[in-house]
């Protein structure tokens, strides 16, 4: 299999290089950049010395779509809007890691991302790549909209109770925290060491672009769900996301009942691990892996549920989920090339 990565010098692109380099079915990796073409990637990132010494190439969509089997777009929002329509129509399947193809309503994309949307035809072709929930549709797709990091954690955590219509609409609150790599590699005030270290910051209050993505999927599961409250915080660590979700049940359920429900949904999923009653995950438990770990409890006094879900934002929240989707696209074993142990400590 021949794979291409557009945006290979960002953090998500680097993780794709790392994963695809050891994937048994990927024989060729070509990497592309609009700003660094002609430069060997190991001159930009020395940790790739003697591992990936490939030169970054210029983007020629017509050639790429006929010579490659799969193309990953790991570029910032707005790039896939332009490139994906040009990359379709050849033999290559496209997996977009940005938010450009996730929202089915072009007006919603323009409102939340402040950019022009992709053509409606392209948006409608894209399958939302939440691997554990949309596997059948992914396997038949030509284009995948890889989910955002926060939505992956939040949706995997709350999916079973929302799908079973157990949630009182309007009661769902997601309190999410991420390491600074989620902001990308470009320096900014929020991620400057002197500001981020020993600091806890809330950001994009009621304005985060992942809000409509989360609501879209939840309303696909339960059309009465309506709006959710979603808050994001930056914590002084490099990688990892913890999404703590609070919701009100419309039926009396015990912790045991819900854990049984979650095992029914995720028992056969290789990368979702549901904790036993009274146990809750931390971000170290999934560090540098494709796992999502979930713990939950019901407060029987208030009939309110607390769900804790953790992922590595650059892996399950980006690159390794993209590879998981590639495996589904090409009828490979779902865990091929990404069945790695979390790194601890």
C-alpha positions in Angstrom: 0.0 0.0 0.0 1.2 3.5 -0.9 0.4 6.3 1.6 0.8 10.0 1.3 0.7 12.6 4.1 -0.1 16.3 3.5 0.9 18.4 6.4 3.6 16.0 7.5 5.5 18.5 9.7 2.7 19.1 12.2 2.3 17.0 15.3 -0.5 14.9 13.8 1.5 14.4 10.6 4.6 13.3 12.6 2.5 10.7 14.5 1.3 9.4 11.1 4.9 9.0 9.9 5.7 7.1 13.1 2.7 4.8 12.8 2.8 4.1 9.1 6.6 3.5 9.2 5.9 0.2 11.1 2.6 -0.6 9.5 3.0 -4.1 7.9 0.8 -3.2 4.9 2.3 0.2 4.1 5.3 -0.2 1.8 5.7 3.4 0.7 5.2 6.7 2.6 5.4 10.0 0.7 5.2 13.3 2.6 4.0 16.6 1.3 4.2 20.2 2.5 3.3 23.6 1.1 6.0 25.4 3.0 8.9 22.9 3.4 9.0 21.1 0.0 12.5 19.9 -1.0 13.7 19.7 2.7 14.5 16.2 4.2 12.1 15.8 7.1 14.9 14.7 9.4 16.5 18.1 9.0 13.3 19.6 10.5 12.9 16.9 13.1 16.1 15.3 14.2 14.4 12.5 16.0 13.7 11.0 12.5 17.4 10.8 11.7 18.2 7.4 10.0 14.5 6.5 10.3 12.7 8.8 7.9 15.1 10.8 5.6 12.5 11.4 2.9 12.3 14.8 1.3 9.1 16.7 1.6 7.4 17.0 -1.8 5.3 19.6 -3.5 1.6 18.9 -3.7 0.4 17.8 -7.2 -3.1 16.5 -6.6 -3.7 15.0 -10.1 -0.6 12.8 -9.8 -1.2 11.9 -6.2 -4.7 10.7 -6.5 -3.7 8.2 -9.2 -0.4 7.0 -7.7 -1.3 6.6 -4.0 -3.8 4.3 -2.3 -4.5 6.5 0.6 -3.9 10.2 1.4 -4.0 11.7 4.9 -4.6 15.4 5.2 -3.0 16.5 8.5 -3.1 20.2 7.7 -4.9 23.1 9.5 -8.6 23.8 8.9 -9.2 25.4 5.5 -6.7 23.3 3.5 -8.8 20.2 3.0 -11.7 22.4 1.8 -9.5 23.2 -1.2 -7.6 19.9 -1.7 -10.1 17.1 -1.0 -12.3 17.9 -4.1 -9.1 17.8 -6.2 -8.0 14.5 -4.7 -11.2 12.6 -5.3 -11.9 10.7 -8.5 -8.7 8.7 -8.6 -7.8 5.5 -6.8 -6.7 7.2 -3.6 -9.0 7.2 -0.6 -8.8 10.4 1.5 -8.7 10.7 5.3 -9.0 14.2 6.6 -7.7 14.9 10.1 -8.9 18.5 10.1 -12.5 19.7 10.8 -13.2 20.6 7.2 -15.5 17.7 6.4 -17.0 16.8 9.7 -20.0 19.2 9.8 -22.8 18.3 7.4 -24.2 21.9 7.4 -21.9 24.2 5.4 -23.4 27.2 7.2 -22.4 25.7 10.6 -18.8 25.2 9.4 -18.6 28.8 8.2 -20.0 30.0 11.5 -17.8 28.0 13.8 -14.6 27.9 11.7 -14.8 31.4 10.1 -13.8 29.9 6.7 -15.5 29.0 3.5 -16.8 25.4 3.5 -16.0 22.6 1.2 -18.5 21.9 -1.7 -21.6 20.2 -0.4 -21.0 17.2 -2.7 -17.6 16.6 -1.0 -19.1 17.1 2.5 -21.9 14.6 1.7 -19.3 12.0 0.5 -17.4 12.1 3.7 -18.1 9.5 6.4 -17.6 10.5 10.0 -14.8 8.3 11.2 -15.7 7.5 14.8 -14.3 4.0 14.3 -16.2 2.1 17.0 -19.5 3.5 15.9 -19.3 3.9 12.2 -17.2 0.9 11.1 -19.5 -0.4 8.5 -20.0 2.9 6.7 -16.2 3.6 7.0 -15.4 0.3 5.2 -17.4 1.5 2.2 -16.3 5.1 2.0 -14.0 7.0 -0.3 -13.5 9.9 2.1 -13.3 9.9 5.9 -13.7 12.9 8.2 -11.5 11.9 11.1 -13.1 13.1 14.4 -11.7 15.8 16.5 -9.7 15.0 19.7 -12.2 16.4 22.1 -15.3 14.9 20.3 -13.6 11.5 20.2 -13.2 11.4 24.0 -16.6 12.9 24.7 -18.6 10.8 22.2 -17.0 7.5 23.1 -17.7 8.3 26.7 -21.3 9.3 26.4 -22.4 7.3 23.3 -24.1 4.3 24.9 -26.4 6.3 27.2 -27.2 8.8 24.5 -27.9 6.1 22.0 -30.2 4.3 24.4 -32.2 7.6 25.0 -31.4 7.6 28.7 -30.4 11.3 28.9 -32.6 14.2 29.7 -32.2 16.7 26.9 -30.2 19.8 27.8 -28.7 18.2 30.9 -25.4 17.1 29.3 -22.3 19.0 30.4 -18.8 18.1 29.2 -15.8 19.4 31.1 -12.7 18.6 29.0 -9.0 19.2 29.6 -6.1 18.8 27.1 -2.3 18.9 27.0 -0.7 21.8 25.0 0.1 19.7 21.9 -3.6 20.0 21.1 -2.9 23.6 20.1 -0.5 22.5 17.4 3.2 23.3 17.0 3.0 27.0 16.2 3.9 29.1 19.3 1.2 31.1 21.0 0.8 33.0 24.3 -1.3 30.3 25.8 1.2 27.6 25.1 4.3 29.6 26.0 6.2 27.7 28.7 6.3 30.6 31.1 2.5 31.0 30.8 1.4 27.4 30.5 3.6 25.9 33.2 1.9 25.7 36.6 -1.2 27.2 35.1 -4.7 26.0 34.3 -6.6 27.9 31.6 -10.1 27.8 30.2 -10.4 28.9 26.6 -12.9 29.4 23.8 -15.8 29.5 26.3 -19.0 28.6 24.5 -17.1 29.2 21.2 -15.1 26.0 20.6 -15.4 24.7 17.1 -15.9 21.1 18.4 -19.3 22.0 19.9 -21.3 21.5 16.7 -19.4 18.3 15.9 -20.4 16.8 19.3 -24.0 18.0 19.0 -24.3 16.7 15.4 -23.3 13.1 16.4 -25.3 13.1 19.6 -28.4 14.3 17.7 -27.8 11.5 15.2 -28.1 9.1 18.1 -31.0 10.8 19.8 -32.7 13.5 17.8 -34.1 15.1 21.0 -30.7 15.7 22.6 -30.5 19.3 21.5 -27.6 21.4 22.7 -24.8 20.5 25.1 -22.5 22.6 27.3 -18.9 22.0 26.4 -15.9 23.6 28.1 -12.2 23.2 27.3 -9.2 23.7 29.5 -5.4 23.7 28.9 -3.3 21.8 31.4 0.5 22.0 31.7 1.3 18.6 30.1 2.3 17.7 26.6 -0.4 15.3 25.5 -3.6 13.7 26.7 -7.3 14.5 27.1 -9.7 13.9 30.0 -13.4 14.5 29.3 -15.6 14.4 32.3 -19.2 14.3 31.3 -22.2 15.0 33.6 -25.7 14.1 32.6 -29.1 13.6 34.1 -30.8 10.2 33.6 -34.5 10.0 32.6 -34.7 6.5 34.2 -33.4 5.0 37.4 -30.2 3.2 36.7 -27.4 1.9 38.9 -23.7 2.1 38.2 -23.8 -1.7 37.6 -26.6 -1.2 35.0 -24.6 1.3 33.0 -21.3 -0.6 33.2 -23.2 -3.6 31.8 -24.6 -1.4 29.0 -21.1 -0.1 28.2 -19.7 -3.6 28.1 -22.4 -4.6 25.7 -21.5 -1.7 23.4 -17.7 -1.9 23.7 -16.9 -5.4 24.7 -15.8 -6.4 21.2 -14.0 -3.1 20.5 -10.2 -3.6 20.8 -9.4 0.0 21.8 -12.1 0.9 24.3 -11.6 -0.3 27.8 -14.4 0.1 30.4 -13.2 0.2 34.0 -14.7 -1.8 36.8 -17.1 -0.2 39.3 -15.3 2.3 41.5 -12.3 2.7 39.1 -11.5 5.7 36.9 -8.8 6.2 34.3 -6.1 8.9 34.0 -4.3 10.2 31.0 -1.1 8.2 31.7 -3.2 5.0 31.2 -3.5 5.7 27.5 -0.3 7.8 26.8 0.9 7.4 23.2 -1.7 4.7 22.4 -5.0 4.3 20.5 -6.9 3.4 23.6 -9.9 5.2 25.1 -10.5 4.3 28.8 -13.8 5.0 30.4 -15.0 5.0 34.0 -18.4 6.0 35.3 -20.6 6.2 38.3 -24.3 7.0 39.1 -25.1 9.3 42.0 -28.3 7.5 43.1 -29.2 10.5 45.3 -29.4 12.8 42.2 -29.8 10.3 39.4 -26.9 12.1 37.8 -24.1 10.2 35.9 -20.4 11.2 35.9 -18.5 9.7 33.0 -14.7 10.0 32.7 -13.1 9.2 29.4 -9.4 9.6 28.5 -7.4 9.5 25.2 -4.1 10.6 23.8 -5.1 13.6 21.8 -2.4 13.0 19.1 -3.2 9.3 18.8 -6.8 8.2 19.3 -7.7 11.9 18.9 -5.9 12.2 15.6 -3.3 9.9 14.0 -3.9 6.4 15.3 -7.7 6.7 14.8 -6.9 7.8 11.2 -4.9 4.6 10.8 -7.6 2.6 12.4 -10.0 4.1 9.8 -7.5 3.2 7.1 -7.5 -0.4 8.3 -11.3 -0.4 8.1 -11.3 1.2 4.6 -8.9 -1.5 3.2 -10.6 -4.5 5.0 -7.5 -5.0 7.3 -7.6 -6.2 10.9 -8.8 -3.1 12.8 -5.8 -3.0 15.1 -3.1 -3.6 12.4 -0.1 -1.4 13.1 -1.6 0.4 16.1 -1.8 -2.3 18.7 0.9 -0.7 20.9 1.1 -0.6 24.6 0.7 2.8 26.3 4.0 4.3 27.5 4.2 4.4 31.3 5.3 6.3 33.3 
